[in-house]
Amino acid sequence: MDAANPPLAGRQPAIPDGLRIYAVGDVHGRLDLLREIEAQIEADARSASGKRVIQVMLGDYIDRGPDSSGVIAHLIDKRRERELVTLRGNHEDYTLGIRHAPDLVLRWCRFGGVETLASYGIDVAEFDEVEEDLACRQIVQRFFAAQPADHATFIAQAPLNWRCGDYLFVHAGIRPGIPLGEQSEQDMLWIRHEFLDSEEDFGFVVVHGHTPTAAPVIRPNRIGIDTRAYETGQLTCVVLEGTDRRILTTG
């Protein structure tokens, strides 16, 4: 645990006074569900009584679902309406990696990149008869030609974590025993069991997505809200205010 973060030691974690936070799990191209959960957020926020309202997105906006480009465009527009924190997920990270390593396209496509490419007007089936290395390079060229500049900037500038009060928001999690300032990008985007199985008191509660579960997971040291929205239709949001926690969900 980071010496700068004393243990919670049984006290209730809290958000600073005057704030209400809505943290939303992995969207994965389901713009319809994002709009649905935001309608619930809008209705719920009417009771915020002049408090500062912040919407935190935990990453994985793209892949698997049908409208990845639409999700990114929507979140860019949403910044004009509300204070919005948009963290980077491991799926967004692929779009950064393929620029310098086109061979990653094959792995990305297996993880849902086919649907993202389709949302930008690119059908990977067009490249079935092209030699593999050349096909990867051509797909990368087509993708970056089709991707609007503000979409690329949105992903490139997305932070890996965000801290507020006794909560840390991050896509996948953190590695136990490592101070927050020394956490690796790889772990914050990809970690699973070493984090999920840990009972360590981190000095804050980690709110994360990345690992899908049938329902939100609430433990003393973490809250997991990836409920596989692209497949189940259940997009989950945790509402944090003071020491209170509530769940909003679609489906």
Sine and cosine of phi, psi and omega as CSV:
sin_phi,cos_phi,sin_psi,cos_psi,sin_omega,cos_omega
0.00,0.00,0.60,-0.80,0.01,-1.00
-0.93,0.36,0.76,-0.65,0.00,-1.00
-0.88,0.48,-0.38,0.92,0.02,-1.00
-0.97,0.23,-0.18,0.98,-0.01,-1.00
-0.86,-0.50,1.00,-0.01,0.00,-1.00
-0.88,0.48,0.49,-0.87,-0.05,-1.00
-0.87,0.50,0.51,-0.86,0.08,-1.00
-0.92,0.39,-0.53,0.85,0.16,-0.99
0.76,0.65,0.71,0.70,0.11,-0.99
1.00,0.05,-0.21,0.98,0.03,-1.00
-0.98,0.22,0.40,-0.91,-0.02,-1.00
-0.97,0.26,0.81,-0.59,0.07,-1.00
-0.91,0.41,0.53,-0.85,-0.10,-0.99
-0.62,-0.79,0.43,-0.90,0.18,-0.98
-1.00,-0.09,0.61,-0.79,0.00,-1.00
-0.83,0.56,0.47,-0.88,0.02,-1.00
-0.84,0.54,0.55,-0.83,0.07,-1.00
1.00,0.07,0.10,1.00,-0.02,-1.00
-0.85,-0.53,0.52,-0.86,0.26,-0.97
-0.71,-0.70,0.78,-0.62,-0.05,-1.00
-0.91,-0.41,0.72,-0.70,0.11,-0.99
-0.90,-0.43,0.95,-0.32,0.00,-1.00
-0.97,-0.23,0.81,-0.59,-0.12,-0.99
-0.92,-0.39,0.70,-0.71,-0.03,-1.00
-0.98,0.22,-0.23,-0.97,-0.15,-0.99
-0.91,0.42,0.85,-0.53,-0.07,-1.00
-1.00,0.03,-0.67,0.74,0.05,-1.00
0.75,0.66,0.84,0.54,0.16,-0.99
0.97,0.23,0.09,1.00,-0.02,-1.00
-0.99,-0.11,0.98,0.21,0.02,-1.00
-0.87,0.49,-0.56,0.83,0.02,-1.00
-0.86,0.50,-0.68,0.73,0.00,-1.00
-0.95,0.30,-0.57,0.82,0.05,-1.00
-0.89,0.46,-0.70,0.72,0.05,-1.00
-0.89,0.46,-0.62,0.79,-0.01,-1.00
-0.91,0.41,-0.72,0.70,-0.01,-1.00
-0.93,0.36,-0.55,0.84,0.02,-1.00
-0.94,0.35,-0.50,0.86,0.10,-0.99
-0.90,0.43,-0.62,0.78,0.07,-1.00
-0.92,0.40,-0.64,0.77,0.03,-1.00
-0.89,0.47,-0.70,0.71,0.01,-1.00
-0.85,0.52,-0.71,0.70,0.00,-1.00
-0.91,0.42,-0.67,0.74,-0.02,-1.00
-0.93,0.37,-0.60,0.80,-0.07,-1.00
-0.93,0.36,-0.25,0.97,0.04,-1.00
-0.89,0.45,-0.34,0.94,0.01,-1.00
-1.00,-0.06,0.16,0.99,-0.07,-1.00
-0.96,0.27,-0.18,0.98,0.14,-0.99
0.80,0.60,0.77,0.64,0.07,-1.00
0.98,0.18,0.08,1.00,0.01,-1.00
-0.97,0.25,0.39,-0.92,0.08,-1.00
-0.95,0.31,0.82,-0.57,-0.04,-1.00
-0.95,-0.33,0.80,-0.61,-0.01,-1.00
-0.81,-0.58,0.77,-0.64,0.09,-1.00
-0.98,-0.20,0.82,-0.57,-0.02,-1.00
-0.92,-0.39,0.83,-0.57,0.05,-1.00
-0.97,-0.24,0.76,-0.65,-0.17,-0.99
-1.00,-0.03,0.21,0.98,0.06,-1.00
1.00,-0.09,0.03,-1.00,-0.11,-0.99
0.85,0.53,0.89,0.46,0.06,-1.00
-0.99,0.10,-0.37,0.93,-0.17,-0.99
-0.92,-0.40,0.10,-0.99,0.11,-0.99
0.98,0.22,0.51,-0.86,0.13,-0.99
0.97,0.26,-0.78,0.62,0.04,-1.00
-0.99,0.15,0.07,-1.00,-0.19,-0.98
-1.00,0.09,-0.20,0.98,-0.16,-0.99
-0.65,-0.76,0.87,0.49,0.00,-1.00
-0.88,0.47,-0.71,0.70,-0.01,-1.00
-0.89,0.46,-0.59,0.81,0.03,-1.00
-0.91,0.41,-0.60,0.80,0.04,-1.00
-0.90,0.45,-0.73,0.69,0.01,-1.00
-0.88,0.48,-0.73,0.69,0.00,-1.00
-0.87,0.49,-0.64,0.77,0.01,-1.00
-0.89,0.45,-0.70,0.71,-0.03,-1.00
-0.93,0.38,-0.57,0.82,0.08,-1.00
-0.88,0.47,-0.70,0.71,0.03,-1.00
-0.92,0.39,-0.59,0.81,-0.06,-1.00
-0.88,0.47,-0.47,0.88,0.00,-1.00
-0.87,0.49,-0.38,0.92,0.02,-1.00
-0.98,0.22,-0.30,0.95,-0.08,-1.00
-0.97,-0.23,-0.50,0.87,-0.17,-0.99
-0.52,-0.86,0.44,-0.90,0.14,-0.99
-0.93,0.38,0.85,-0.53,-0.18,-0.98
-0.72,-0.69,0.79,-0.62,0.11,-0.99
-0.95,-0.32,0.87,-0.50,-0.05,-1.00
-0.89,-0.46,0.98,-0.20,-0.02,-1.00
-0.98,0.18,0.37,-0.93,0.04,-1.00
-1.00,0.02,0.66,-0.75,0.12,-0.99
-0.96,-0.28,0.14,-0.99,-0.01,-1.00
-0.91,0.41,-0.47,0.88,0.02,-1.00
-0.94,0.33,-0.65,0.76,0.10,-1.00
-0.89,0.46,-0.56,0.83,-0.06,-1.00
-0.89,0.45,-0.49,0.87,0.06,-1.00
-0.86,0.51,-0.62,0.78,-0.05,-1.00
-0.93,0.36,-0.36,0.93,0.11,-0.99
-0.99,0.17,-0.62,0.79,-0.06,-1.00
-0.94,0.35,-0.58,0.81,-0.10,-1.00
-0.93,0.36,-0.33,0.94,0.02,-1.00
-0.87,0.49,-0.61,0.79,-0.05,-1.00
-0.97,-0.26,-0.23,0.97,0.01,-1.00
-0.66,-0.75,0.98,0.18,-0.09,-1.00
-0.84,0.55,-0.42,0.91,-0.01,-1.00
-0.90,0.43,-0.31,0.95,0.06,-1.00
-0.92,0.40,-0.25,0.97,0.01,-1.00
-0.84,0.54,-0.63,0.77,-0.02,-1.00
-0.88,0.47,-0.70,0.71,0.03,-1.00
-0.92,0.38,-0.67,0.74,0.01,-1.00
-0.86,0.52,-0.68,0.73,-0.01,-1.00
-0.88,0.47,-0.57,0.82,0.03,-1.00
-0.93,0.36,-0.39,0.92,-0.01,-1.00
-0.99,-0.13,0.20,0.98,0.05,-1.00
0.92,-0.39,0.04,1.00,-0.01,-1.00
-0.90,0.44,-0.41,0.91,0.03,-1.00
-0.84,0.54,-0.68,0.73,-0.02,-1.00
-0.93,0.35,-0.59,0.81,0.05,-1.00
-0.92,0.40,-0.72,0.69,0.03,-1.00
-0.85,0.52,-0.66,0.75,0.03,-1.00
-0.88,0.47,-0.58,0.81,-0.01,-1.00
-0.93,0.37,-0.31,0.95,0.09,-1.00
-0.98,-0.21,0.24,0.97,0.09,-1.00
1.00,0.10,0.35,0.94,-0.05,-1.00
-0.91,-0.42,0.86,-0.51,0.03,-1.00
-0.98,-0.21,0.93,-0.37,-0.07,-1.00
-0.91,0.42,-0.33,0.94,0.03,-1.00
-0.89,0.46,-0.39,0.92,0.04,-1.00
-0.88,0.47,-0.34,0.94,-0.11,-0.99
-0.97,-0.26,0.19,0.98,-0.07,-1.00
-0.87,0.49,-0.55,0.84,-0.07,-1.00
-1.00,-0.09,0.10,1.00,-0.04,-1.00
-0.99,-0.11,0.63,-0.77,0.05,-1.00
-0.80,0.60,0.62,-0.78,-0.23,-0.97
-0.82,0.57,-0.78,0.62,-0.03,-1.00
-0.88,0.48,-0.68,0.73,0.01,-1.00
-0.91,0.40,-0.65,0.76,0.02,-1.00
-0.87,0.49,-0.69,0.72,0.01,-1.00
-0.86,0.51,-0.72,0.69,-0.01,-1.00
-0.90,0.44,-0.65,0.76,-0.01,-1.00
-0.93,0.37,-0.63,0.78,0.04,-1.00
-0.89,0.45,-0.69,0.72,0.02,-1.00
-0.88,0.48,-0.71,0.70,0.02,-1.00
-0.87,0.49,-0.70,0.71,0.00,-1.00
-0.90,0.43,-0.65,0.76,-0.03,-1.00
-0.90,0.44,-0.75,0.66,-0.05,-1.00
-0.95,0.31,-0.38,0.92,0.12,-0.99
-0.96,0.29,-0.55,0.84,-0.05,-1.00
-1.00,0.06,-0.46,0.89,-0.08,-1.00
-0.96,0.29,0.86,-0.51,0.05,-1.00
-0.85,0.52,0.52,-0.85,-0.05,-1.00
-0.86,0.52,-0.60,0.80,-0.03,-1.00
-0.95,0.31,-0.41,0.91,0.10,-0.99
-0.93,0.36,-0.69,0.72,0.02,-1.00
-0.89,0.46,-0.66,0.75,0.01,-1.00
-0.92,0.40,-0.66,0.75,0.04,-1.00
-0.81,0.59,-0.72,0.69,-0.03,-1.00
-0.96,0.29,-0.71,0.71,-0.07,-1.00
-0.89,0.45,-0.55,0.84,-0.07,-1.00
-1.00,-0.07,-0.01,1.00,-0.02,-1.00
-0.92,0.39,0.80,-0.60,0.00,-1.00
-0.96,0.29,0.29,-0.96,-0.02,-1.00
-1.00,0.01,-0.39,0.92,0.06,-1.00
-0.41,-0.91,0.25,-0.97,0.03,-1.00
-0.52,-0.85,0.72,-0.69,-0.08,-1.00
-0.92,-0.38,0.68,-0.73,0.10,-0.99
-0.54,-0.84,0.88,-0.48,-0.01,-1.00
0.84,0.54,-0.78,-0.62,-0.02,-1.00
-1.00,-0.05,0.38,0.93,-0.03,-1.00
-0.80,-0.60,0.63,-0.78,0.16,-0.99
-0.88,-0.47,0.76,-0.65,0.02,-1.00
-0.95,-0.30,0.80,-0.60,-0.07,-1.00
-0.41,-0.91,0.43,-0.90,-0.09,-1.00
-0.91,0.42,-0.87,0.49,-0.14,-0.99
-0.99,-0.17,-0.63,0.78,-0.06,-1.00
0.56,-0.83,-0.27,-0.96,0.02,-1.00
-0.68,-0.73,0.32,-0.95,0.00,-1.00
-1.00,0.05,0.84,-0.55,0.01,-1.00
-0.85,0.53,0.58,-0.81,0.07,-1.00
0.99,0.10,-0.02,1.00,-0.02,-1.00
-0.92,-0.39,0.78,-0.63,0.04,-1.00
-0.85,0.53,0.50,-0.87,-0.06,-1.00
-0.83,0.56,-0.66,0.75,-0.03,-1.00
-0.93,0.38,-0.20,0.98,-0.01,-1.00
-0.93,-0.36,0.11,0.99,0.02,-1.00
-0.91,0.42,0.62,-0.79,-0.01,-1.00
-1.00,0.08,0.47,-0.88,0.08,-1.00
-0.86,0.51,-0.66,0.75,-0.01,-1.00
-0.84,0.54,-0.73,0.68,-0.02,-1.00
-0.92,0.39,-0.69,0.72,-0.05,-1.00
-0.90,0.43,-0.41,0.91,0.01,-1.00
-1.00,-0.10,-0.43,0.90,-0.23,-0.97
-0.78,-0.62,-0.34,0.94,-0.19,-0.98
-0.85,0.53,0.56,-0.83,0.08,-1.00
-0.76,-0.65,-1.00,-0.08,-0.29,-0.96
-0.90,0.43,-0.59,0.81,0.00,-1.00
-0.86,0.51,-0.58,0.82,0.05,-1.00
-0.99,0.12,-0.75,0.66,-0.10,-0.99
-0.89,0.45,-0.56,0.83,-0.05,-1.00
-1.00,0.05,-0.12,0.99,-0.07,-1.00
-0.98,0.22,0.62,-0.79,0.12,-0.99
-0.95,-0.32,0.24,0.97,-0.04,-1.00
-0.88,0.47,0.64,-0.77,0.17,-0.99
-0.99,0.12,0.97,-0.26,-0.08,-1.00
-0.98,0.21,-0.18,0.98,-0.14,-0.99
1.00,-0.02,-0.02,1.00,0.08,-1.00
-0.34,-0.94,0.28,-0.96,0.07,-1.00
-1.00,-0.09,0.76,-0.65,-0.01,-1.00
-1.00,-0.03,0.85,-0.53,0.10,-1.00
-0.98,-0.20,0.84,-0.55,-0.17,-0.99
-0.57,-0.82,0.22,-0.97,0.15,-0.99
-0.87,-0.49,-0.75,-0.66,0.18,-0.98
0.98,0.22,-0.77,0.63,-0.03,-1.00
-0.98,-0.21,0.94,-0.34,-0.10,-1.00
-0.96,0.29,0.60,-0.80,0.07,-1.00
-0.67,-0.75,0.32,-0.95,-0.05,-1.00
-0.93,0.36,-0.44,0.90,0.00,-1.00
-0.54,-0.84,0.32,-0.95,0.04,-1.00
-0.82,0.57,0.58,-0.81,0.02,-1.00
-0.94,-0.33,0.86,-0.51,-0.02,-1.00
-0.85,-0.52,0.93,-0.37,0.02,-1.00
-0.82,-0.57,0.22,-0.98,-0.05,-1.00
-0.84,0.54,-0.51,0.86,-0.09,-1.00
-0.94,-0.34,-0.07,1.00,-0.01,-1.00
-0.36,-0.93,0.39,-0.92,0.10,-1.00
-0.76,-0.65,0.89,-0.46,0.01,-1.00
-0.97,-0.25,0.79,-0.61,-0.10,-0.99
-0.76,-0.65,0.46,0.89,0.17,-0.99
-1.00,0.00,0.96,-0.27,-0.01,-1.00
-0.94,-0.33,0.55,0.83,0.09,-1.00
0.78,0.62,0.81,0.59,-0.12,-0.99
-0.84,0.54,-0.62,0.78,-0.08,-1.00
-0.87,0.50,-0.43,0.91,-0.07,-1.00
-0.96,-0.28,-0.63,0.78,-0.11,-0.99
-1.00,-0.03,-0.35,0.94,-0.13,-0.99
0.98,0.18,0.09,1.00,-0.02,-1.00
-0.96,-0.27,0.98,-0.18,0.10,-1.00
-0.99,-0.17,0.80,-0.60,-0.16,-0.99
-0.94,-0.33,0.61,-0.79,0.06,-1.00
-0.76,-0.65,0.75,-0.67,0.13,-0.99
-0.97,-0.23,0.75,-0.67,-0.01,-1.00
-0.98,-0.22,0.82,-0.58,-0.04,-1.00
-0.85,-0.52,0.79,-0.61,0.02,-1.00
-0.45,-0.89,0.86,-0.51,-0.11,-0.99
0.85,0.52,-0.80,-0.60,0.08,-1.00
-0.99,-0.16,0.07,1.00,-0.04,-1.00
-1.00,0.09,0.51,-0.86,0.10,-1.00
-0.70,-0.72,0.69,-0.73,0.08,-1.00
-0.65,-0.76,0.34,-0.94,0.00,-1.00
-0.88,-0.48,0.74,-0.67,0.21,-0.98
-0.93,-0.38,0.55,-0.84,0.00,-1.00
-0.45,-0.89,0.47,-0.88,0.11,-0.99
-1.00,-0.04,0.16,-0.99,0.16,-0.99
1.00,0.05,0.00,0.00,0.00,0.00
